[in-house]
């Protein structure tokens, strides 16, 4: 059972769980005697319950505690309390080498100093006859100051379970009963020497094999020996050679030769003493070899060749150490643009505003070499495209039809994305396609792939966060403060390097909108980091990036303590963002590459169309408009201007525009009162909670709050002025939107109109106020229905091939709607004691954004023409790429 924060184990106060594995749980704890933080590794019950093995473990622990070296994680002691036994270890902040490699291959000048420190640690241990036996990237940590710490020396032996032979007990292989019972993982098998894989005794040459595996992985960005499961991996260790062509082209001959000798399967042919390498680190030589193909490197070099190879390897490492410690010239900032492929536009739908609705539509790979994005062709077909930065052309990914919101795997080899109600993954280059899981697809707002193999995504009408394995399975809700009843939305998750903690954006009742950090580990409460703004991304140099008002900002962030500090600095301006959804279109790599998409300021044009789809005239100038609605007398047009998020009214007769609202924050979904004197809209209250406001149409009065909660938007006031029709999830425990009315007088207690397990949205009163048209997704796609008001239990399906945005003709004789493929329909309606309707009639193709945007069109009172918020034919601006972005910041 996990230990809770605040409990004590002996003198140590538990702070939090920081990791779990086959060898037990690890906790951050406080040592009150020395006033320091430590790590407590809890021993597995199978060890603690065996008195003989426990005694042996104590003896081994004392030996491990004698290791005192700057590159070895220290063992402070052993603690026992109420039957729980734990090693007390040095708490090492930073990222593991596995997490660092997950971001892509490590440059030679960075990898060699890391390797030198690992070699120093191995030499110190070997001098005391201590063999690591389980050296791998996950057991190596890199502190923020660059110091390398090798962890868990000797524990593979001291925690082993006797399996009948001493060799089996000492060998950390998954063929051994020992580590099978301890839950050994594929990662251990990938670094075993062949003799360990055969169950033989491990010696210092086994550590040297593992050292070669680690160095290879740092340079190649992938494991030297891999497989689909443990058996395949062990077979690869015993029979296969590494893919030497995966090493970077510039890798010198000497390093290639050294790696081959470290990874000789016959231990007699392998270098015997890590000190031989370590000594040569101290005296750099002048060898600088040009890299060529692997064919000119002998499989087994001569003794003289090996000596030269070792000298070359260690001298290059010494030279690299000098290079990284001396002052370096500032990195050059380079900028370039990525345009949409020919005959396509950026976006997840056929409109140039689409990418505003899905953060990360253009997302840089973790290794900073590629960008993935969604582009739509002339037929409206959306696909994923990948553009390598060393290529002029983007490549479309087969199997990604209809994709949205792509995100990368930590190793940059796979891409996750949504299609309809499914979460899928696709290998980035000519790979296989897999379905990970089904999702609640009414609203999808971001996903992230952690270094531990977990994916977190936001799904639902008021999006909730879910966790699922990247290998597939059933998604499990994550316990953010949604379940505590103080949040309306949790969106745009983003894993931190440890693969357990993650960032996300939320709008809460207690603190308003902002960026939070939480953990997939149960029992750790979410923590607020930033107020307002947008989704945030972590930069490994120790910063968070986020936007405020379209300005991309940077602020110092301690990933170990989960705290922000210092002042913000501007990184870029004019970033595409949508304040209401807390999203901004930017992403970061792990090595200093920034990708973002600029905001669109001219994307739509109001225009009148006749019933045949012929444009009659334009209204006003082009802009970036949302959710238009005509006044009851048809003389004034009310809408949201995306340039600042405020409401404006255009007098159609005089062609004069007047502001209704001012100030920060987006005001959305405006509706008129029946007399045209009052406007009701959705905005954010003082503490950031979504609310409905009432304000005079003249814009002169102060806005008053009508209702607070998880509200998606008002849609209409009833013709008699008594009811406000809206949809949302205002009640605790609701996960999908339903339709409600709010009395405009009296106690103003919401009353449900349509409630179902499926999203029910976009309701509209009939002109006589006796019926409500709305949209539901109960069939798997959005369709239009009509119910009586007040509700009687009757219901009539109106559309049969997809439908959204229902609007009535003013005399009630027609009901209009748009299908998902942007086709516009009319349905003849007979109102009265008995409701009757015809089959839908196609009118024309709607040139508007019909996805997640209310009122892309407005019928005239007689239904002879329609005011359309027409999307322009201009595509979104190019994707901007900035390499070494931090070097370009100005004080």
C-alpha positions in Angstrom: 0.0 0.0 0.0 1.4 3.4 -0.9 2.5 5.7 1.9 0.6 8.9 2.3 2.2 12.3 2.4 2.7 13.4 6.0 3.1 9.9 7.4 6.4 8.9 9.0 8.8 6.0 8.4 11.1 6.0 11.5 12.4 9.6 11.7 11.6 10.3 8.1 8.5 12.3 7.0 7.0 11.1 3.7 6.6 14.0 1.2 5.4 12.2 -2.0 5.8 9.1 -4.1 8.3 9.8 -6.9 8.6 6.4 -8.6 7.7 2.7 -8.6 9.4 -0.3 -10.1 10.2 -3.9 -9.8 12.6 -3.2 -6.9 10.0 -1.2 -4.8 8.5 2.2 -4.4 10.6 5.3 -4.0 9.4 8.3 -1.9 10.7 11.8 -1.4 11.1 12.3 2.4 12.6 14.7 4.8 15.3 13.9 7.3 14.6 16.2 10.3 17.9 15.4 12.0 20.1 16.8 9.2 17.3 19.0 7.7 17.7 17.5 4.2 15.5 15.7 1.7 16.2 12.1 1.0 14.9 9.2 -1.1 13.4 6.2 0.6 13.4 3.0 -1.5 10.9 0.6 0.1 12.0 -3.0 0.0 9.6 -5.5 -1.7 7.7 -7.7 0.8 9.5 -10.8 -0.5 12.8 -9.4 0.7 11.5 -7.9 4.0 9.7 -11.2 4.9 12.8 -13.4 4.5 15.0 -12.9 7.6 18.1 -14.5 6.0 17.8 -12.5 2.9 17.1 -9.3 4.9 20.3 -9.9 6.9 22.3 -10.4 3.7 20.7 -7.3 2.3 21.8 -5.2 5.3 25.4 -6.4 4.9 25.3 -5.5 1.2 23.7 -2.1 2.0 26.6 -1.3 4.4 29.0 -2.1 1.6 27.1 0.1 -0.8 27.1 2.9 1.8 30.9 2.9 1.7 30.8 4.1 -1.9 31.6 7.8 -1.8 31.9 9.4 -5.2 30.6 12.5 -6.8 29.0 10.5 -9.7 27.4 7.8 -7.5 24.0 8.2 -5.8 24.9 7.9 -2.1 23.4 5.3 0.3 22.9 6.9 3.7 21.5 4.0 5.6 18.8 1.6 6.4 15.5 2.3 8.1 12.9 -0.1 9.6 9.5 0.8 11.1 6.4 -1.3 11.7 7.6 -4.1 9.4 8.5 -1.7 6.6 12.1 -1.7 5.5 13.7 1.0 3.3 17.1 2.1 2.0 17.8 5.8 2.7 19.3 7.2 -0.4 20.6 10.5 -1.8 17.7 12.4 -3.5 18.9 13.4 -6.9 17.0 16.0 -8.8 17.1 16.2 -12.5 16.1 14.0 -15.4 17.1 10.4 -16.1 19.3 9.7 -19.0 16.3 7.6 -20.4 14.2 10.8 -20.3 16.9 12.7 -22.0 17.3 10.1 -24.7 13.5 10.1 -25.2 13.9 13.6 -26.6 16.2 12.3 -29.4 19.8 11.3 -29.9 22.3 13.3 -27.8 25.0 15.3 -29.7 28.5 13.9 -29.5 29.8 16.9 -27.6 27.2 16.3 -24.9 27.2 12.5 -24.9 31.0 12.1 -24.2 31.1 14.1 -21.0 28.1 12.1 -19.7 29.9 8.9 -20.6 33.1 10.0 -18.9 31.2 10.6 -15.6 29.5 7.2 -15.9 33.0 5.6 -16.4 34.3 7.5 -13.3 31.4 6.0 -11.3 32.0 2.5 -12.6 35.7 2.7 -11.8 35.1 3.8 -8.2 32.7 0.9 -7.7 34.9 -1.7 -9.4 37.8 -0.7 -7.3 35.8 -1.9 -4.3 34.7 -5.1 -6.1 31.1 -3.7 -6.5 29.4 -4.5 -9.8 26.4 -2.6 -10.8 24.8 -5.5 -12.8 21.8 -3.3 -14.0 23.4 -0.2 -15.6 20.9 1.4 -18.0 19.7 4.9 -18.8 16.9 4.7 -16.3 19.4 4.3 -13.5 21.5 7.3 -14.5 20.4 10.9 -13.6 21.6 14.2 -14.9 21.3 17.1 -12.5 20.5 20.5 -13.7 24.2 21.5 -13.3 25.3 18.7 -15.6 26.5 16.3 -12.9 25.8 12.7 -13.7 24.7 10.4 -10.9 24.6 6.6 -11.3 22.0 5.0 -9.1 21.1 1.6 -7.7 24.6 0.1 -7.6 24.5 -3.6 -6.7 20.8 -3.7 -5.9 20.2 -6.2 -8.7 22.3 -8.6 -6.7 21.2 -7.7 -3.2 17.5 -7.9 -4.0 17.8 -11.1 -6.1 15.8 -14.2 -5.0 17.6 -17.4 -4.8 16.6 -19.6 -7.7 18.7 -22.7 -6.9 22.1 -21.4 -8.0 24.3 -18.6 -7.1 24.5 -17.6 -10.7 20.8 -17.2 -11.0 20.6 -15.2 -7.8 23.2 -12.8 -9.0 22.0 -12.3 -12.6 19.4 -9.6 -13.3 17.9 -11.4 -16.3 14.3 -12.0 -17.0 15.2 -15.7 -17.5 16.0 -15.8 -13.8 13.3 -16.6 -11.3 14.7 -13.7 -9.3 13.7 -10.8 -11.6 10.7 -12.6 -13.0 9.2 -12.4 -9.5 10.5 -8.8 -9.0 8.8 -7.7 -12.2 11.8 -7.2 -14.4 11.1 -5.1 -17.5 12.2 -5.1 -21.1 14.5 -2.1 -20.3 16.7 -4.3 -18.1 17.0 -7.1 -20.7 18.1 -4.6 -23.4 21.4 -3.8 -21.4 22.3 -7.3 -20.2 25.5 -8.8 -21.4 25.3 -12.1 -23.2 26.7 -14.0 -20.2 24.0 -12.5 -17.9 21.4 -13.5 -20.5 22.6 -17.0 -20.2 22.4 -16.9 -16.4 26.1 -16.8 -15.8 28.0 -14.8 -13.2 28.3 -11.1 -13.9 31.6 -9.3 -13.5 33.0 -5.9 -14.3 33.0 -6.8 -18.0 29.2 -7.0 -17.8 29.1 -3.4 -16.7 31.4 -2.5 -19.6 28.9 -4.1 -22.0 26.1 -2.1 -20.5 28.3 1.0 -20.7 28.6 0.4 -24.4 24.9 -0.1 -24.8 24.3 3.2 -23.0 26.8 5.2 -25.1 25.4 3.7 -28.3 21.9 4.7 -27.3 22.9 8.2 -26.5 24.5 8.6 -29.9 22.0 6.6 -32.0 18.8 7.6 -30.2 17.7 4.0 -30.0 18.7 0.9 -28.1 21.5 -1.3 -29.3 19.4 -4.4 -28.8 15.7 -4.4 -29.0 12.7 -6.6 -29.6 8.9 -6.7 -29.2 9.1 -8.5 -25.9 11.7 -9.8 -23.4 12.4 -13.0 -25.3 13.0 -11.1 -28.6 15.3 -8.7 -26.8 17.4 -11.5 -25.2 17.6 -13.2 -28.5 18.9 -10.0 -30.0 21.5 -9.7 -27.3 22.7 -13.2 -27.9 22.7 -13.3 -31.7 22.4 -9.9 -33.3 24.7 -6.9 -33.8 23.7 -3.3 -33.3 22.6 -1.3 -36.3 25.9 0.5 -36.8 24.4 2.6 -39.6 22.2 4.3 -37.0 25.1 6.2 -35.5 25.3 9.8 -36.7 27.3 10.1 -39.9 29.9 12.4 -38.2 30.7 9.7 -35.5 34.5 9.3 -35.7 36.1 6.0 -36.5 37.6 5.7 -33.0 34.2 5.9 -31.3 32.8 3.3 -33.7 35.7 1.0 -32.9 35.4 1.5 -29.2 31.7 0.8 -29.2 32.3 -2.4 -31.1 34.8 -3.6 -28.6 32.6 -2.7 -25.6 29.8 -4.8 -27.3 31.8 -7.9 -28.1 29.6 -10.9 -27.2 32.6 -12.9 -26.1 33.7 -11.3 -22.8 37.2 -12.5 -23.5 37.3 -10.1 -26.5 35.8 -7.2 -24.5 37.8 -4.5 -22.7 38.4 -5.7 -19.2 38.9 -2.5 -17.1 36.9 0.7 -17.3 39.9 2.5 -15.8 41.8 2.0 -19.0 39.2 4.3 -20.7 38.9 6.7 -17.8 42.7 7.4 -17.7 42.7 8.4 -21.3 39.9 11.0 -20.7 42.5 13.1 -18.9 45.0 13.5 -21.8 43.4 14.7 -25.1 45.2 13.9 -28.3 44.9 15.5 -31.7 43.1 12.7 -33.6 40.1 14.0 -35.5 38.7 11.4 -37.8 36.1 11.9 -40.5 33.2 9.5 -40.3 32.6 7.0 -43.1 30.3 4.0 -43.4 30.5 1.1 -41.0 31.9 -1.2 -43.6 35.5 0.1 -43.2 35.6 -0.7 -39.5 36.9 -4.2 -38.7 34.7 -6.5 -36.7 37.5 -7.5 -34.3 40.4 -4.9 -34.5 43.9 -5.9 -33.6 45.4 -5.2 -30.2 47.2 -2.2 -31.6 44.1 -1.0 -33.3 42.1 -1.3 -30.1 44.7 0.7 -28.1 44.5 3.4 -30.7 40.7 3.3 -30.6 40.6 3.6 -26.9 43.1 6.5 -27.0 41.0 8.2 -29.6 37.8 7.7 -27.7 39.0 9.0 -24.4 41.0 11.9 -25.9 37.9 13.0 -27.8 36.0 12.7 -24.6 38.6 14.8 -22.8 38.5 17.3 -25.6 34.7 17.4 -25.5 34.9 18.0 -21.7 37.1 21.0 -22.4 34.8 22.2 -25.1 31.6 22.1 -22.9 33.4 23.7 -19.9 35.0 26.6 -21.6 32.9 29.7 -22.6 31.0 29.0 -25.8 30.0 31.5 -28.4 26.3 32.3 -28.5 24.2 29.9 -30.6 22.9 31.4 -33.8 19.1 31.9 -34.1 17.7 30.7 -37.4 14.2 31.3 -38.6 12.3 29.8 -41.5 8.7 29.1 -42.5 6.8 26.0 -43.5 4.0 26.5 -46.0 0.9 24.3 -46.5 1.5 21.6 -49.2 0.2 22.5 -52.7 -3.6 22.7 -53.0 -4.1 22.4 -49.2 -4.7 24.7 -46.3 -3.7 24.3 -42.6 -6.5 23.3 -40.3 -8.6 20.4 -39.1 -11.7 21.5 -41.0 -12.3 23.3 -44.3 -11.8 26.8 -43.0 -8.9 29.0 -42.1 -9.9 29.5 -38.5 -9.8 25.8 -37.7 -6.4 25.6 -36.1 -7.4 28.1 -33.5 -9.6 25.3 -32.1 -7.0 22.7 -31.7 -3.7 23.5 -29.9 -0.7 21.8 -31.4 -2.2 21.4 -34.9 1.4 22.2 -35.9 3.7 20.3 -33.5 7.5 20.0 -33.5 9.1 16.6 -32.9 10.9 16.1 -29.5 14.2 15.9 -31.4 13.6 19.2 -33.2 13.9 17.7 -36.7 10.4 17.6 -38.0 6.9 19.2 -37.7 3.6 17.4 -38.0 0.5 19.3 -39.0 -3.1 18.9 -40.3 -3.8 20.1 -43.9 -7.0 19.9 -45.8 -7.2 19.5 -49.6 -9.7 21.1 -52.0 -12.1 18.2 -51.5 -12.2 18.8 -47.7 -10.1 15.8 -46.9 -8.0 16.4 -43.8 -4.7 14.4 -43.3 -1.5 14.5 -41.3 1.6 15.8 -43.0 5.2 15.6 -41.8 7.9 18.1 -42.9 11.5 17.3 -42.1 13.5 20.5 -41.6 16.3 19.3 -43.9 13.8 18.7 -46.7 11.8 21.1 -48.9 8.7 18.9 -49.1 6.1 17.6 -46.6 5.0 14.0 -46.8 1.4 13.0 -46.2 0.8 10.1 -43.8 -1.3 7.3 -45.2 -4.0 6.2 -42.7 -4.5 9.6 -41.2 -7.7 10.7 -43.0 -9.8 12.9 -40.9 -7.0 13.4 -38.3 -6.9 16.2 -35.8 -4.7 17.4 -32.9 -1.5 15.3 -33.6 1.1 14.8 -30.9 4.5 13.0 -30.8 5.8 10.0 -28.9 8.8 10.9 -26.7 11.1 9.0 -29.1 9.7 10.9 -32.1 9.0 7.6 -33.9 5.2 7.6 -33.6 2.4 10.2 -33.8 -0.8 10.1 -31.9 -4.0 11.8 -33.2 -7.8 11.8 -33.0 -10.2 10.6 -35.7 -13.8 10.8 -34.9 -14.3 9.0 -31.6 -11.0 7.2 -31.6 -7.5 7.9 -30.4 -4.9 6.4 -32.8 -1.2 6.1 -33.3 0.9 5.9 -36.5 4.5 5.3 -37.1 6.0 8.6 -38.4 7.6 7.2 -41.5 5.7 4.5 -43.5 4.5 2.8 -40.3 1.6 0.8 -39.1 -1.6 2.3 -37.8 -3.1 1.3 -34.4 -6.3 2.2 -32.5 -5.4 3.0 -28.9 -8.9 3.5 -27.5 -12.4 4.9 -28.1 -13.0 8.4 -26.7 -16.0 10.7 -25.8 -15.7 12.8 -28.9 -18.1 15.7 -28.4 -15.1 17.9 -27.6 -11.5 17.0 -27.9 -8.9 19.4 -26.4 -5.4 18.0 -26.6 -3.3 15.0 -25.8 0.2 14.2 -24.6 2.5 11.2 -24.6 4.7 10.6 -21.6 8.1 9.0 -21.3 6.6 6.2 -19.2 4.3 5.1 -22.1 1.1 6.8 -20.8 -1.1 9.1 -22.9 -3.3 11.7 -21.3 -6.1 13.3 -23.4 -9.0 15.7 -22.7 -12.4 14.5 -23.9 -16.0 15.3 -23.1 -18.5 18.2 -23.4 -16.8 19.8 -20.4 -13.5 18.2 -21.1 -12.2 15.7 -18.5 -8.7 14.2 -18.5 -8.2 10.5 -19.2 -5.2 8.3 -19.0 -4.5 5.3 -21.3 -1.5 3.2 -22.2 0.1 4.0 -25.6 -0.2 0.3 -26.3 -4.0 0.5 -26.0 -6.6 -0.3 -23.4 -9.5 1.3 -21.7 -9.1 5.0 -20.7 -9.2 5.8 -17.0 -10.4 9.2 -15.7 -7.7 11.2 -13.9 -8.6 12.8 -10.6 -8.0 16.5 -11.1 -10.0 19.0 -9.2 -12.9 18.4 -11.6 -14.2 15.8 -9.2 -14.0 18.3 -6.4 -16.7 20.4 -8.0 -14.6 23.5 -8.6 -13.7 23.4 -12.2 -15.6 23.5 -15.5 -12.9 22.5 -17.9 -9.5 20.7 -17.9 -7.8 21.0 -21.2 -4.5 20.8 -23.1 -2.4 18.3 -21.0 1.4 18.3 -21.5 3.7 15.8 -19.7 6.8 16.9 -18.0 10.0 14.8 -18.6 9.5 12.5 -15.6 6.5 10.9 -17.3 4.3 11.2 -14.2 3.6 14.9 -13.7 1.9 17.0 -16.3 0.7 20.5 -17.0 -2.8 21.4 -18.1 -5.0 24.5 -18.5 -8.2 24.7 -16.4 -11.0 27.2 -15.6 -11.9 26.9 -11.9 -14.4 28.4 -9.5 -11.7 29.0 -6.9 -9.0 30.7 -8.9 -10.3 31.3 -12.5 -8.5 30.2 -15.6 -4.9 29.2 -15.4 -2.1 26.6 -15.8 -2.0 23.7 -13.3 0.4 20.8 -12.6 -0.8 17.4 -11.5 0.4 13.8 -11.4 -0.8 10.4 -12.6 0.3 9.2 -9.2 -2.8 8.9 -6.9 -3.1 11.2 -3.9 -1.1 14.1 -5.2 -3.2 17.2 -5.4 -3.1 19.6 -8.4 -1.2 22.8 -8.0 -1.8 26.1 -9.6 1.2 27.6 -11.4 -0.1 30.5 -13.6 -3.1 32.7 -13.8 -5.0 33.1 -17.1 -3.1 32.6 -20.3 -3.1 29.5 -22.4 -1.9 26.0 -22.4 1.8 25.8 -21.3 4.8 23.8 -22.5 8.0 22.9 -20.6 11.4 23.7 -22.0 14.2 21.4 -20.6 16.4 24.4 -20.0 14.1 25.1 -17.1 11.2 27.3 -18.3 7.5 27.3 -19.0 6.2 28.9 -22.2 2.6 30.2 -22.4 0.7 33.0 -24.0 -1.1 36.0 -22.6 -3.2 38.0 -25.2 -1.3 36.4 -28.1 2.1 37.2 -26.7 4.3 34.1 -26.0 6.0 34.4 -22.6 8.7 32.5 -20.8 9.0 32.1 -17.0 11.5 30.1 -14.9 10.2 26.7 -13.7 11.7 24.2 -11.3 10.5 20.8 -12.5 11.6 19.1 -9.3 9.8 21.4 -6.9 7.0 22.3 -9.4 7.4 26.0 -8.8 7.6 29.1 -11.0 9.8 32.0 -10.2 11.2 35.2 -11.6 9.8 37.6 -14.2 8.3 36.7 -17.5 10.1 37.5 -20.8 8.6 38.0 -24.2 9.5 35.3 -26.7 7.2 36.1 -29.7 4.1 38.1 -30.5 1.0 37.6 -32.7 0.5 33.9 -31.7 -2.8 32.4 -32.8 -4.8 31.7 -29.6 -8.4 31.3 -28.5 -8.8 32.8 -25.0 -12.2 31.1 -24.4 -10.6 27.7 -24.8 -7.2 28.5 -23.3 -5.3 27.4 -26.4 -2.4 28.8 -28.3 -0.8 27.4 -31.4 2.8 26.8 -30.4 5.1 23.8 -29.5 8.6 23.2 -28.3 11.2 20.5 -28.9 13.7 19.3 -26.3 16.6 21.0 -28.0 15.6 24.6 -28.5 13.3 24.6 -31.5 10.1 26.6 -31.3 7.2 26.2 -33.7 4.2 28.5 -33.8 1.4 29.7 -36.0 0.5 33.4 -36.3 -2.9 34.8 -35.6 -5.3 35.4 -38.5 -6.8 38.9 -38.6 -8.7 38.6 -41.9 -10.5 35.2 -42.2 -14.2 35.8 -42.7 -16.6 38.1 -44.5 -20.3 38.7 -43.9 -22.3 38.3 -47.1 -25.9 37.8 -48.2 -26.7 34.6 -50.3 -29.9 33.7 -52.0 -31.6 30.2 -51.7 -29.5 29.0 -54.6 -26.2 29.8 -53.0 -25.5 32.9 -55.2 -23.8 35.7 -53.3 -25.8 38.9 -53.5 -23.7 41.4 -51.6 -21.0 41.7 -48.9 -21.6 43.4 -45.5 -18.7 45.4 -44.1 -15.0 44.7 -44.4 -13.3 41.3 -44.0 -12.2 40.4 -40.4 -12.2 37.5 -37.9 -15.8 37.2 -36.7 -17.8 34.6 -34.8 -21.4 33.9 -33.9 -23.3 36.7 -35.7 -27.0 37.3 -34.9 -29.5 39.7 -36.3 -31.6 42.0 -34.1 -35.4 41.2 -34.0 -36.1 44.0 -36.5 -33.3 42.8 -38.8 -31.5 46.2 -38.8 -28.5 45.4 -36.6 -25.9 42.7 -36.7 -24.3 41.6 -33.4 -21.1 39.5 -33.4 -17.8 38.7 -31.6 -14.7 40.2 -33.1 -11.8 37.8 -32.6 -9.2 40.5 -32.8 -9.9 41.5 -29.2 -12.7 39.1 -28.1 -15.3 41.9 -27.7 -18.9 42.3 -29.0 -19.7 44.8 -31.7 -23.0 45.9 -33.4 -23.0 46.9 -37.1 -25.9 49.1 -38.1 -26.8 47.6 -41.5 -28.5 50.7 -42.8 -25.8 53.3 -41.9 -22.9 50.8 -42.0 -21.6 52.0 -38.7 -19.9 49.7 -36.1 -20.3 50.4 -32.4 -18.7 48.5 -29.5 -20.9 46.8 -26.9 -18.1 45.5 -24.6 -14.5 46.4 -24.0 -11.6 45.1 -22.0 -9.8 41.8 -21.8 -11.5 38.4 -22.1 -13.6 36.8 -24.9 -17.3 37.6 -25.0 -19.1 34.8 -26.9 -22.6 33.5 -28.0 -24.4 36.9 -27.9 -28.3 36.8 -28.2 -30.9 39.6 -28.4 -33.8 40.2 -26.1 -37.2 40.2 -28.0 -37.4 44.0 -27.8 -33.8 44.4 -29.1 -32.8 46.5 -26.1 -30.7 43.9 -24.1 -27.9 41.6 -25.0 -27.0 38.4 -23.2 -23.6 36.7 -23.7 -21.1 34.3 -22.2 -17.9 35.6 -20.6 -15.8 35.2 -17.5 -16.7 36.6 -14.1 -14.2 38.3 -11.8 -12.7 35.0 -10.6 -12.6 33.6 -14.1 -15.7 31.3 -13.9 -17.8 31.1 -17.0 -21.0 33.2 -16.6 -23.9 34.6 -18.5 -24.1 38.4 -18.6 -26.9 40.9 -19.5 -26.0 44.3 -20.9 -27.8 47.0 -22.7 -27.5 46.9 -26.5 -26.3 50.5 -26.4 -23.2 49.4 -24.5 -23.7 52.2 -21.9 -24.7 50.1 -18.9 -22.6 47.8 -16.7 -23.0 44.1 -17.4 -24.8 42.1 -14.7 -24.3 38.4 -14.0 -27.3 36.1 -14.6 -25.8 32.7 -14.0 -22.4 31.1 -13.3 -21.1 27.6 -13.9 -20.0 25.2 -16.7 -21.9 27.0 -19.4 -21.3 26.5 -23.1 -23.5 29.4 -24.2 -26.9 31.1 -24.3 -28.7 30.5 -27.6 -32.0 32.4 -27.4 -34.5 34.3 -25.3 -38.1 33.0 -25.7 -40.4 35.2 -27.7 -42.3 36.2 -24.6 -39.1 37.1 -22.8 -39.6 34.7 -19.9 -36.9 32.1 -20.6 -33.2 32.1 -21.5 -32.4 29.0 -23.5 -28.9 27.5 -23.2 -26.8 24.4 -23.0 -23.9 23.3 -20.7 -22.9 21.1 -17.7 -23.8 23.2 -14.7 -24.4 20.4 -12.3 -21.8 18.5 -10.4 -21.1 15.1 -11.8 -22.3 16.0 -15.4 -19.9 15.0 -18.1 -21.8 15.9 -21.3 -23.9 19.0 -22.1 -27.7 19.1 -21.7 -30.3 21.8 -22.7 -31.8 24.1 -20.0 -33.9 27.2 -19.6 -33.3 29.9 -17.1 -36.2 31.9 -15.8 -35.6 35.6 -16.5 -37.5 36.6 -13.3 -38.0 35.1 -9.9 -35.6 32.7 -8.3 -33.8 32.1 -11.7 -33.3 28.4 -11.0 -32.3 26.5 -14.2 -34.8 23.9 -15.4 -33.8 21.0 -17.7 -35.4 20.7 -21.2 -33.4 17.8 -22.7 -31.2 15.5 -20.7 -29.5 12.3 -22.0 -26.2 10.4 -21.8 -25.2 12.2 -25.0 -24.2 15.8 -25.8 -27.3 17.9 -26.4 -26.4 21.3 -27.8 -27.4 24.4 -29.9 -31.1 24.7 -28.9 -33.5 27.2 -30.6 -37.1 28.2 -29.7 -39.7 28.1 -32.5 -41.1 31.6 -33.3 -44.3 30.8 -31.2 -42.1 29.5 -28.3 -43.9 26.1 -28.2 -41.1 24.0 -29.6 -37.3 23.7 -29.3 -35.0 22.4 -32.0 -31.7 21.1 -30.8 -28.7 18.9 -31.8 -27.8 15.5 -30.2 -25.0 13.0 -30.8 -26.8 9.9 -29.6 -26.5 8.2 -33.0 -22.7 8.7 -33.2 -23.0 11.9 -35.1 -24.8 15.2 -34.7 -28.5 15.2 -35.8 -31.3 17.8 -35.4 -34.4 17.0 -33.3 -37.5 19.0 -32.1 -39.3 18.6 -28.8 -42.3 20.5 -27.4 -41.9 23.2 -24.8 -42.9 22.6 -22.1 -41.6 19.0 -22.5 -44.2 16.3 -23.0 -42.0 13.3 -23.9 -42.6 13.6 -27.6 -39.7 14.1 -30.0 -39.2 14.4 -33.8 -36.0 13.6 -35.7 -35.4 16.3 -38.4 -32.1 15.4 -40.1 -31.0 12.0 -41.2 -27.5 12.5 -42.6 -25.9 14.8 -40.0 -27.1 18.1 -38.9 -26.1 21.1 -36.7 -26.9 24.8 -36.2 -30.8 24.6 -36.5 -32.5 28.0 -37.0 -36.2 28.8 -37.6 -37.7 31.1 -40.2 -39.4 34.0 -38.5 -42.9 32.8 -39.4 -42.1 29.2 -38.3 -42.8 27.7 -41.7 -39.2 26.4 -42.2 -36.4 25.0 -40.1 -32.9 25.3 -41.5 -29.7 23.4 -40.6 -26.2 22.6 -41.9 -24.7 19.1 -42.3 -21.2 18.1 -41.3 -20.1 18.3 -44.9 -21.3 21.9 -45.0 -24.5 21.3 -47.1 -27.4 23.6 -46.2 -30.9 22.2 -45.9 -34.5 23.5 -45.4 -37.4 21.5 -43.8 -41.0 22.6 -44.2 -42.7 22.9 -40.8 -46.3 23.0 -39.7 -46.8 24.5 -36.2 -49.9 24.3 -34.2 -51.6 21.7 -32.0 -49.9 19.0 -34.1 -46.2 19.3 -35.2 -45.5 18.2 -38.8 -42.5 18.4 -41.0 -41.1 17.4 -44.4 -38.0 15.6 -45.5 -34.9 17.9 -45.7 -34.4 19.8 -49.0 -30.8 20.7 -50.1 -30.4 24.4 -50.9 -26.6 25.0 -51.4 -23.1 24.3 -50.1 -22.4 26.6 -47.1 -19.2 28.6 -47.4 -18.7 28.9 -43.7 -17.1 27.3 -40.7 -19.8 25.0 -39.3 -17.7 23.2 -36.8 -18.1 24.1 -33.1 -19.2 27.7 -34.1 -22.8 28.7 -33.5 -24.7 30.8 -36.2 -22.4 30.5 -39.2 -25.5 31.8 -41.0 -28.7 33.8 -40.3 -31.9 33.5 -42.3 -33.8 36.6 -43.3 -37.3 37.0 -41.8 -38.9 35.6 -44.9 -36.3 33.0 -45.6 -35.4 34.2 -49.1 -31.8 35.0 -48.3 -29.2 34.2 -45.7 -26.5 36.3 -44.1 -23.4 34.0 -44.0 -20.2 34.4 -42.0 -18.3 33.4 -45.1 -14.8 31.9 -44.8 -12.3 33.6 -47.2 -10.3 31.6 -49.6 -7.0 32.7 -47.9 -5.2 30.0 -46.0 -3.7 30.2 -42.6 -0.2 31.9 -42.4 2.8 29.7 -42.7 4.1 27.8 -39.7 7.0 29.7 -38.2 10.1 27.7 -37.0 12.8 29.2 -34.7 15.9 27.3 -33.9 17.8 28.3 -30.8 14.9 30.5 -29.9 16.2 31.4 -26.4 19.4 32.9 -27.8 17.3 35.5 -29.6 15.7 36.9 -26.4 16.4 40.5 -25.7 16.5 42.0 -22.2 
